[in-house]
Amino acid sequence: MLELVEAIAKSLVDDPEAVEVKEIEDNQTIIIELRVAPGDMGKVIGKQGRIAKALRTVVKAAAMKGNMKVVVEIVQ
């Protein structure tokens, strides 16, 4: 899951070196924190949050295959 989020984020931003993805396990939920350069924040979120929503949908679909609950958080 971590690699999926990282690959998608790196393809969206201008500065792929600044992409950081961290996985935190909490009971039955996996939280994936995504950090990007401040200038790339808009590219990851998208207009009205459409790209962020699409990213979360893809991750959720991949997580269903493994019977897991995954939450993607975009942090500054």
N, C-alpha and C positions, 0 to 999 in steps of 0.2 A: 504494500500500500504506500509506503514511504517513497519508494522509487517512482511510483506512478505519479504522485503529486509533484515530486521534484522534476521529473521529465516534462510534465505539462507546464509547470511554472517557468522552467528555463527556456522553453520554446516561446513563451509569451513576452518575456522582458528583454530590455536592451542590455542589461548587465547580469548575465547568468551566473557570474562568479559570486554575486552578492546573495544568491538564493540560499536560504537555510531552511531545512525541514527537520522538525524534531517530533518524535513520537512519545506520547505519555500514556501509559496504561493505567486505567482507573476502573477497578472492579471488572465489569463486563463491557466497558466502553474504551475505545482507543481514541485519543485526542491527537490530531496531527496539527502542529503549529507551523505555519508558513510565514517566513519573513523574507521580504525583498527590499531592495534599495528604495528610499523614499520617493525617488523620481519614477519608479516603476509601479508604485502602489495602484495607480489608476488603471494600468494595463491589466493587472491581476483581478481587480474588482470589476472593471468594465462599466459601461453606462447602465445606471440603475441596478448595478450589482449582477448583471446578466452573466458575466464570465465566472464570477465567484459561485453563482448558483449552479451553473453548468459543471464546474469543477466538483462541487459537492455532490451533484447527481451522479457523475461518473464514479466517484469514490464510493458512494453509497451502493451503487449497483455492483461494483467489484467486491464490496464487503459482504453483500448478501450471499454471494457465492461461497464465502467462507463462514457464513452464519455468525457474523460479527456486527457490532454497532460501531461505526466510525464517525467522528465529528471532525470537520476541517475548520480551523480557526486561522484567519489572516490577521497577524499581529504586526504592530509597528515597532 
